Amino acid sequence: MKLSILTLVLTLCAVSIATAQKDDKRRSASEVVTGPVEGVVYSLPQTGIRVYVKATRERYVHGPFSSYAQKMLGIDNVPSVDADRWNIDEMKIEVFSEPDPEQVYKALGQAAHLVSLTESGILAGINTASENKEPSIQTSSFLMKNSDKQVKFNDLSIWSFYSPIDSTKRIKMVSKSQEQKAAEAAETIFNLRNSRFSLLTNANDEPLPDGKSFEVMAEELGKMEENYVALFVGKSTKQSHDFSFDFVPGQKTVKGEVVFRFSDDRGVLPKSDLSGRPIVIDVIKAENLAAKQSSLSTSENPNAGKSGLYYRMPGMSEIRIMDGGIQLAGTRAPIAQFGTIAPIPEDLLDGEYKLQFFPNTGAVKSITENK
């Protein structure tokens, strides 16, 4: 009799334990929560496109004797006014991520204390620490240095700026005209050329200096001639400038969107400055990939998405930067918002698995068992 009672007690205890375990599993699966529903708010990423532009500004300053260049040196078509000319030297395309305002969710229940986020609130992992670094902020400046102050014409004259003394006039010194100064500068140019020619050909048939001294003398004569010629043909300087522009496409193909504007004489301009011609971007979505992802993203589990955790399968795109009919740059890159959103399987959210995501696209990076 005692044995039967003991057996009955043990049986009832075993049933109670089994029932409790089943209840725990059922509660874990359904995440039954009493009272206010608390959770962790996070975002899925959207992909932005950053266009880097390196441009050169060439500043031309006309020479003080430019109007005499043809007459005295035989140089035609010398500009008589200052001018700027810009050229785009290099262009690069990169992608970055930021929180998608259309894809903000709340992780609930047990999964809420497992999530890890980036600094900007993008889902980075589940049951694992975030190892992702936020991209640095890029700034474009449209403030240009004044090149006028960087181009100067020094006083190179080896002649007096005054005409010879005229004994018949009370004023003994008379300033020379611009044409007289130009004529003397031109004469100096020809004298320098003759001197360099004589040095290089040893026209005087004299012993030449040693190799290094000869090289220095020839180089200095060349520099002097170049400086005098600049008084007629002008000088130019070049400055390199870096810019960056961000563009975030929507969920569909984009064509002809203005990224920035460019002018040959004013350079790289913001898209709001209508004085430049538009530089546009095309972002073409790979529709076949998106359709295949969409067909496989649905889940037959009635509890799918109950935890509030989702991930992205990014789409692919072809990116082109166009100046009219000319392509300046192009690449292919994954775009998060061109893809599909799917719920994370609930079976992976019981704390026994680690999940990592790519913060740029929201795609699954790895799923490992928590050992």
FENNOR-V238986 format. One record per backbone hydrogen bond with DSSP energy under -1.0 kcal/mol. CO is the residue of the C=O (numbers start at 1). NH is the residue of the N-H. E is the energy in kcal/mol with one decimal. If there is no record, write none. Layout:
# FENNOR-V238986
co,nh,e
CO,NH,E
CO,NH,E
This chain:
# FENNOR-V238986
co,nh,e
1,5,-2.2
2,6,-2.4
3,7,-2.3
4,8,-2.3
5,9,-2.4
6,10,-2.4
7,11,-2.1
8,12,-2.4
9,13,-2.3
10,14,-2.2
11,15,-2.3
12,16,-2.3
13,17,-2.5
14,18,-2.5
15,19,-2.6
16,20,-2.5
17,21,-2.4
18,22,-2.4
19,23,-2.5
20,24,-2.5
21,25,-2.5
22,26,-2.8
23,27,-2.9
24,28,-2.6
25,29,-2.4
26,30,-2.6
27,31,-1.9
40,107,-3.2
42,105,-2.6
43,123,-2.0
44,100,-2.6
46,98,-1.7
48,96,-2.2
49,247,-2.4
50,94,-2.6
51,245,-2.1
52,92,-2.0
53,243,-2.7
54,89,-2.3
54,90,-1.9
55,241,-3.1
56,87,-1.8
57,239,-2.1
58,85,-2.1
59,237,-1.9
60,83,-2.1
61,235,-2.3
63,66,-1.6
65,68,-1.8
66,69,-1.2
68,72,-2.6
69,73,-1.7
69,75,-1.8
83,60,-3.3
85,58,-3.1
87,56,-2.8
90,54,-2.7
92,52,-2.9
94,50,-3.3
96,48,-3.3
98,46,-2.7
100,103,-1.8
103,44,-2.3
105,42,-2.4
107,40,-1.7
109,112,-1.4
111,114,-1.4
114,127,-3.6
116,124,-2.8
116,125,-1.8
118,121,-1.7
121,43,-2.3
122,118,-2.4
124,357,-2.5
125,116,-2.6
126,355,-2.5
147,150,-1.3
161,176,-2.6
166,169,-1.6
174,163,-3.6
177,181,-2.1
178,182,-2.3
179,183,-2.3
180,184,-2.1
181,185,-2.1
182,186,-2.5
183,187,-2.2
184,188,-2.0
185,189,-1.9
186,190,-1.9
187,191,-2.1
188,192,-2.4
189,193,-2.2
190,194,-2.3
191,195,-2.4
192,196,-2.5
193,197,-2.4
194,198,-2.6
195,199,-2.2
196,200,-2.7
197,201,-2.3
198,203,-1.7
202,205,-1.7
210,214,-2.6
211,215,-2.1
212,216,-2.3
213,217,-2.5
214,218,-2.3
215,219,-2.1
216,220,-2.5
217,221,-2.2
218,222,-1.8
219,223,-2.1
220,224,-2.4
221,225,-2.1
222,226,-2.3
223,227,-2.3
224,228,-1.9
225,229,-2.6
226,230,-1.7
229,232,-1.9
229,233,-2.5
230,234,-2.1
231,65,-3.0
235,61,-3.0
237,59,-2.7
239,57,-3.2
241,55,-2.7
243,53,-2.7
245,51,-3.2
247,49,-3.5
254,283,-2.9
257,281,-2.4
260,279,-2.9
261,269,-3.5
262,277,-2.4
263,267,-2.5
264,86,-3.1
267,263,-2.2
269,261,-2.7
270,273,-2.0
273,276,-1.2
277,262,-2.3
279,259,-2.8
279,260,-1.3
280,322,-2.8
281,257,-1.7
282,320,-2.5
283,254,-2.7
284,318,-2.0
285,287,-1.2
286,290,-1.6
287,291,-2.3
288,292,-1.9
289,293,-2.4
290,294,-2.1
291,295,-1.7
292,296,-1.0
301,304,-1.9
303,306,-2.3
305,308,-1.2
307,108,-3.1
309,344,-2.3
311,342,-2.3
313,340,-1.9
315,335,-2.8
316,286,-2.4
317,333,-1.6
318,284,-2.8
319,331,-2.1
320,282,-2.7
321,328,-2.9
321,329,-1.2
322,280,-2.2
323,326,-1.8
326,323,-3.4
329,321,-2.7
331,319,-3.4
333,317,-1.3
335,315,-2.2
335,338,-1.2
336,339,-1.8
340,313,-3.0
342,311,-2.5
345,348,-1.8
346,349,-1.9
352,370,-3.0
354,368,-2.5
355,126,-2.8
356,365,-3.5
356,366,-1.5
358,362,-3.6
362,312,-2.2
363,358,-2.8
366,356,-2.3
368,354,-3.6
